[in-house]
Amino acid sequence: LVSDGKRVTAVICRDRSGRDITVRANEFVLACGCVEASRLLLLNQSSCAELLAPVEQWLGRGFQQHLLINAGTVTAGFGKAFR
Protein backbone atom coordinates (compact mmCIF):
# COMPACT_ATOMS: atom_id res chain seq x y z
CA LEU A 1 0.00 0.00 0.00
CA VAL A 2 1.26 3.48 -0.84
CA SER A 3 0.07 6.29 1.42
CA ASP A 4 0.27 10.08 1.37
CA GLY A 5 -0.25 10.13 5.15
CA LYS A 6 -4.01 10.61 4.94
CA ARG A 7 -5.18 7.89 2.57
CA VAL A 8 -4.03 5.06 0.34
CA THR A 9 -3.06 6.49 -3.04
CA ALA A 10 -1.81 3.36 -4.78
CA VAL A 11 -1.36 -0.36 -4.41
CA ILE A 12 1.69 -2.16 -5.71
CA CYS A 13 0.86 -5.68 -6.83
CA ARG A 14 3.25 -8.42 -7.94
CA ASP A 15 2.22 -11.02 -10.48
CA ARG A 16 3.43 -14.61 -10.52
CA SER A 17 6.36 -13.80 -12.78
CA GLY A 18 7.63 -11.23 -10.25
CA ARG A 19 6.65 -8.14 -12.24
CA ASP A 20 5.36 -5.20 -10.14
CA ILE A 21 2.18 -3.40 -11.19
CA THR A 22 1.14 -0.09 -9.61
CA VAL A 23 -2.60 0.55 -9.40
CA ARG A 24 -3.71 4.12 -8.62
CA ALA A 25 -7.28 5.03 -7.71
CA ASN A 26 -9.33 7.37 -5.54
CA GLU A 27 -10.83 4.47 -3.58
CA PHE A 28 -9.78 0.89 -2.93
CA VAL A 29 -11.73 -2.10 -1.64
CA LEU A 30 -9.77 -4.81 0.11
CA ALA A 31 -12.00 -7.80 -0.63
CA CYS A 32 -10.03 -10.94 0.07
CA GLY A 33 -11.66 -12.38 3.20
CA CYS A 34 -11.27 -11.18 6.76
CA VAL A 35 -8.20 -13.25 7.63
CA GLU A 36 -6.32 -12.33 4.46
CA ALA A 37 -7.37 -8.66 4.66
CA SER A 38 -6.04 -8.45 8.22
CA ARG A 39 -2.81 -10.17 7.15
CA LEU A 40 -2.28 -7.72 4.28
CA LEU A 41 -2.95 -4.69 6.47
CA LEU A 42 -0.62 -5.96 9.22
CA LEU A 43 2.02 -6.61 6.55
CA ASN A 44 1.81 -2.93 5.58
CA GLN A 45 1.92 -1.50 9.11
CA SER A 46 5.35 0.08 8.66
CA SER A 47 4.54 1.79 5.35
CA CYS A 48 1.08 3.02 6.42
CA ALA A 49 1.49 3.41 10.17
CA GLU A 50 -0.37 6.74 10.25
CA LEU A 51 -3.40 5.21 8.50
CA LEU A 52 -3.59 2.12 10.67
CA ALA A 53 -2.84 3.81 14.02
CA PRO A 54 -6.55 4.21 15.00
CA VAL A 55 -7.23 0.48 14.53
CA GLU A 56 -3.76 -1.00 15.09
CA GLN A 57 -4.50 -2.54 18.48
CA TRP A 58 -7.57 -4.36 17.16
CA LEU A 59 -6.42 -5.26 13.66
CA GLY A 60 -6.68 -9.04 13.30
CA ARG A 61 -7.56 -9.62 16.96
CA GLY A 62 -11.36 -9.63 16.96
CA PHE A 63 -11.75 -12.42 14.43
CA GLN A 64 -14.11 -15.19 15.42
CA GLN A 65 -14.93 -18.13 13.18
CA HIS A 66 -18.52 -19.27 12.85
CA LEU A 67 -18.76 -22.33 15.04
CA LEU A 68 -20.60 -25.48 14.03
CA ILE A 69 -21.20 -27.81 16.95
CA ASN A 70 -23.62 -30.54 17.91
CA ALA A 71 -25.27 -29.10 21.02
CA GLY A 72 -27.40 -32.14 21.80
CA THR A 73 -30.13 -34.47 20.70
CA VAL A 74 -33.86 -33.86 20.97
CA THR A 75 -35.96 -36.96 21.65
CA ALA A 76 -39.56 -36.98 20.49
CA GLY A 77 -42.02 -39.42 22.07
CA PHE A 78 -41.58 -43.20 22.09
CA GLY A 79 -37.76 -42.91 22.26
CA LYS A 80 -37.27 -41.94 18.61
CA ALA A 81 -34.46 -39.42 18.18
CA PHE A 82 -34.18 -36.86 15.39
CA ARG A 83 -31.79 -34.04 14.58
N, CA and C of each residue as an Amber inpcrd file, in Angstrom:
protein
   249
   0.8460000  -1.1770000   0.0000000   0.0000000   0.0000000   0.0000000
   0.8870000   1.2350000   0.0000000   0.5320000   2.2220000  -0.7910000
   1.2560000   3.4830000  -0.8450000   0.3510000   4.5530000  -0.2540000
   0.8800000   5.3110000   0.7080000   0.0750000   6.2920000   1.4230000
   0.6740000   7.6810000   1.2900000  -0.2000000   8.6950000   1.3180000
   0.2730000  10.0780000   1.3700000   0.1740000  10.6170000   2.8030000
  -0.1180000   9.7390000   3.7520000  -0.2480000  10.1270000   5.1510000
  -1.6850000  10.2880000   5.5910000  -2.5970000  10.4410000   4.6260000
  -4.0140000  10.6060000   4.9370000  -4.8750000   9.5050000   4.3430000
  -4.4000000   8.9240000   3.2410000  -5.1770000   7.8930000   2.5650000
  -4.2640000   7.0340000   1.7050000  -4.7720000   5.9200000   1.2650000
  -4.0280000   5.0560000   0.3410000  -4.1690000   5.6620000  -1.0470000
  -3.0540000   5.8890000  -1.7060000  -3.0640000   6.4920000  -3.0360000
  -2.7830000   5.4890000  -4.1430000  -2.1380000   4.3830000  -3.7880000
  -1.8150000   3.3620000  -4.7810000  -1.5810000   2.0250000  -4.0850000
  -1.6720000   0.9860000  -4.8720000  -1.3650000  -0.3620000  -4.4070000
  -0.3600000  -0.9450000  -5.3960000   0.7000000  -1.5090000  -4.8550000
   1.6940000  -2.1600000  -5.7090000   1.4560000  -3.6600000  -5.6190000
   1.1510000  -4.2560000  -6.7570000   0.8600000  -5.6850000  -6.8320000
   2.0000000  -6.3820000  -7.5730000   2.2190000  -7.6360000  -7.2470000
   3.2510000  -8.4180000  -7.9350000   2.5880000  -9.6480000  -8.5400000
   2.8020000  -9.8420000  -9.8410000   2.2220000 -11.0240000 -10.4800000
   3.1260000 -12.2340000 -10.2670000   2.6980000 -13.3640000 -10.7660000
   3.4340000 -14.6120000 -10.5220000   4.8250000 -14.6300000 -11.1310000
   5.0390000 -13.8310000 -12.1560000   6.3620000 -13.7960000 -12.7850000
   7.3120000 -12.8540000 -12.0450000   6.7960000 -12.1380000 -11.0240000
   7.6330000 -11.2320000 -10.2450000   7.5840000  -9.7910000 -10.7110000
   6.7670000  -9.4970000 -11.7030000   6.6480000  -8.1370000 -12.2410000
   5.7290000  -7.3090000 -11.3420000   6.1610000  -6.1040000 -10.9640000
   5.3560000  -5.1960000 -10.1400000   4.4170000  -4.3720000 -11.0050000
   3.1940000  -4.2090000 -10.5170000   2.1800000  -3.4010000 -11.1910000
   1.6590000  -2.4050000 -10.1710000   1.6560000  -1.1220000 -10.5030000
   1.1410000  -0.0910000  -9.6110000  -0.2670000   0.2930000 -10.0580000
  -1.2100000   0.1980000  -9.1250000  -2.5980000   0.5540000  -9.4010000
  -2.9140000   1.8080000  -8.6040000  -3.3400000   2.8620000  -9.2760000
  -3.7080000   4.1160000  -8.6220000  -5.2120000   4.3240000  -8.7660000
  -5.8400000   4.7860000  -7.6850000  -7.2850000   5.0260000  -7.7080000
  -7.6480000   5.9690000  -6.5720000  -8.8420000   6.5130000  -6.6180000
  -9.3340000   7.3680000  -5.5390000  -9.8300000   6.5500000  -4.3580000
 -10.3290000   5.3480000  -4.6260000 -10.8340000   4.4750000  -3.5790000
 -10.4050000   3.0410000  -3.8720000 -10.1450000   2.2920000  -2.8080000
  -9.7780000   0.8880000  -2.9250000 -10.6770000   0.0640000  -2.0260000
 -10.9710000  -1.1470000  -2.4470000 -11.7250000  -2.1010000  -1.6360000
 -10.8310000  -3.3140000  -1.4460000 -10.5760000  -3.6480000  -0.2130000
  -9.7710000  -4.8140000   0.1130000 -10.7300000  -5.9690000   0.3540000
 -10.9960000  -6.7440000  -0.7000000 -11.9990000  -7.7990000  -0.6350000
 -11.3440000  -9.1570000  -0.8490000 -10.7240000  -9.6520000   0.2000000
 -10.0270000 -10.9400000   0.0740000 -10.2820000 -11.8280000   1.2920000
 -11.3540000 -11.5950000   2.0010000 -11.6570000 -12.3780000   3.1970000
 -11.0620000 -11.7220000   4.4300000 -11.6920000 -11.9210000   5.5680000
 -11.2720000 -11.1790000   6.7630000  -9.8910000 -11.5750000   7.2600000
  -9.5220000 -12.8420000   7.1670000  -8.1970000 -13.2510000   7.6350000
  -7.1220000 -12.6900000   6.7230000  -7.3140000 -12.8170000   5.4140000
  -6.3160000 -12.3290000   4.4580000  -6.2460000 -10.8060000   4.4550000
  -7.3800000 -10.1180000   4.5990000  -7.3740000  -8.6560000   4.6610000
  -6.5900000  -8.1770000   5.8800000  -6.7960000  -8.8080000   7.0200000
  -6.0350000  -8.4500000   8.2250000  -4.5520000  -8.7070000   8.0220000
  -4.2130000  -9.8410000   7.3990000  -2.8120000 -10.1710000   7.1510000
  -2.1500000  -9.1270000   6.2540000  -2.8420000  -8.7190000   5.1940000
  -2.2760000  -7.7200000   4.2770000  -2.1070000  -6.3640000   4.9520000
  -3.0730000  -5.9620000   5.7670000  -2.9540000  -4.6870000   6.4740000
  -1.8310000  -4.7240000   7.5060000  -1.7140000  -5.8330000   8.2410000
  -0.6240000  -5.9610000   9.2170000   0.7320000  -5.9840000   8.5200000
   0.7900000  -6.5730000   7.3410000   2.0250000  -6.6140000   6.5540000
   2.4770000  -5.2110000   6.1550000   1.5170000  -4.2980000   6.0040000
   1.8130000  -2.9270000   5.5760000   1.8490000  -1.9280000   6.7220000
   1.9230000  -2.3970000   7.9560000   1.9230000  -1.4970000   9.1070000
   3.0400000  -0.4560000   9.0420000   4.2220000  -0.8590000   8.6620000
   5.3490000   0.0820000   8.6610000   5.2060000   1.1510000   7.5890000
   4.6630000   0.7970000   6.4260000   4.5450000   1.7860000   5.3540000
   3.3150000   2.6780000   5.5000000   2.3150000   2.2400000   6.2500000
   1.0790000   3.0180000   6.4170000   0.7280000   3.1640000   7.8940000
   1.7160000   3.3490000   8.7220000   1.4890000   3.4050000  10.1710000
   0.4750000   4.4790000  10.5540000   0.5390000   5.6410000   9.9040000
  -0.3720000   6.7390000  10.2520000  -1.8220000   6.4220000   9.8930000
  -2.0360000   5.5800000   8.8810000  -3.4040000   5.2090000   8.4980000
  -3.9770000   4.1450000   9.4180000  -3.1210000   3.2440000   9.8700000
  -3.5910000   2.1210000  10.6710000  -3.5570000   2.3940000  12.1710000
  -2.9770000   3.5040000  12.5880000  -2.8440000   3.8080000  14.0180000
  -4.1750000   3.7360000  14.7770000  -5.2900000   4.2640000  14.2440000
  -6.5450000   4.2130000  15.0010000  -7.0810000   2.7920000  15.2360000
  -6.7080000   1.8420000  14.3900000  -7.2290000   0.4760000  14.5270000
  -6.1320000  -0.5440000  14.8180000  -4.9100000  -0.0950000  14.9680000
  -3.7620000  -0.9970000  15.0860000  -3.9130000  -2.0220000  16.2090000
  -4.4030000  -1.6040000  17.3640000  -4.4960000  -2.5400000  18.4840000
  -5.5360000  -3.6340000  18.2580000  -6.5240000  -3.3700000  17.3970000
  -7.5730000  -4.3640000  17.1640000  -7.4160000  -5.1180000  15.8510000
  -6.5580000  -4.6670000  14.9880000  -6.4170000  -5.2600000  13.6610000
  -6.0380000  -6.7360000  13.7540000  -6.9220000  -7.6140000  13.2920000
  -6.6770000  -9.0450000  13.2960000  -6.9370000  -9.7350000  14.6260000
  -7.3890000  -9.0190000  15.6430000  -7.5610000  -9.6230000  16.9620000
  -9.0070000  -9.9740000  17.2980000  -9.9670000  -9.3860000  16.6370000
 -11.3640000  -9.6310000  16.9630000 -12.0050000 -10.7060000  16.1070000
 -11.2000000 -11.4140000  15.3340000 -11.7540000 -12.4190000  14.4290000
 -12.3190000 -13.6040000  15.2010000 -13.4850000 -14.0360000  14.7970000
 -14.1130000 -15.1900000  15.4200000 -14.7720000 -16.0170000  14.3260000
 -14.3730000 -17.2450000  14.1960000 -14.9290000 -18.1270000  13.1810000
 -16.3550000 -18.5100000  13.5680000 -17.1760000 -18.7840000  12.5810000
 -18.5240000 -19.2690000  12.8500000 -18.4050000 -20.7250000  13.3080000
 -18.8750000 -20.9890000  14.4890000 -18.7630000 -22.3330000  15.0380000
 -19.8930000 -23.2250000  14.5720000 -19.5900000 -24.4890000  14.3580000
 -20.5960000 -25.4840000  14.0300000 -20.4010000 -26.6220000  15.0130000
 -21.3420000 -26.7680000  15.9310000 -21.2040000 -27.8070000  16.9480000
 -22.5210000 -28.5490000  17.0970000 -22.4370000 -29.7690000  17.5790000
 -23.6200000 -30.5440000  17.9120000 -23.9050000 -30.2520000  19.3810000
 -24.9690000 -29.5150000  19.6510000 -25.2700000 -29.0950000  21.0160000
 -26.1010000 -30.1200000  21.7750000 -26.6050000 -31.1310000  21.0970000
 -27.3960000 -32.1370000  21.8010000 -28.3500000 -32.8550000  20.8660000
 -29.1470000 -33.6970000  21.4430000 -30.1330000 -34.4670000  20.6980000
 -31.4980000 -34.2290000  21.3290000 -32.4940000 -34.0360000  20.4980000
 -33.8640000 -33.8640000  20.9740000 -34.5880000 -35.1890000  20.7410000
 -35.2250000 -35.6920000  21.7650000 -35.9560000 -36.9560000  21.6470000
 -37.4450000 -36.6660000  21.6330000 -38.1210000 -37.2040000  20.6220000
 -39.5630000 -36.9840000  20.4850000 -40.2940000 -38.2850000  20.7580000
 -41.1650000 -38.2760000  21.7200000 -42.0170000 -39.4240000  22.0670000
 -41.5360000 -40.8060000  21.6410000 -41.8480000 -41.7820000  22.3550000
 -41.5830000 -43.1990000  22.0930000 -40.1070000 -43.4940000  21.8620000
 -39.1950000 -42.6310000  22.3440000 -37.7630000 -42.9070000  22.2600000
 -37.1480000 -42.7730000  20.8840000 -37.8290000 -42.1350000  19.9290000
 -37.2710000 -41.9430000  18.6060000 -36.5450000 -40.5920000  18.5590000
 -35.2670000 -40.6350000  18.2320000 -34.4610000 -39.4160000  18.1840000
 -34.4420000 -38.8370000  16.7800000 -34.3430000 -37.5310000  16.6780000
 -34.1790000 -36.8640000  15.3920000 -33.2380000 -35.6790000  15.5770000
 -32.7120000 -35.1860000  14.5170000 -31.7930000 -34.0420000  14.5760000
 -32.5100000 -32.7930000  14.1460000
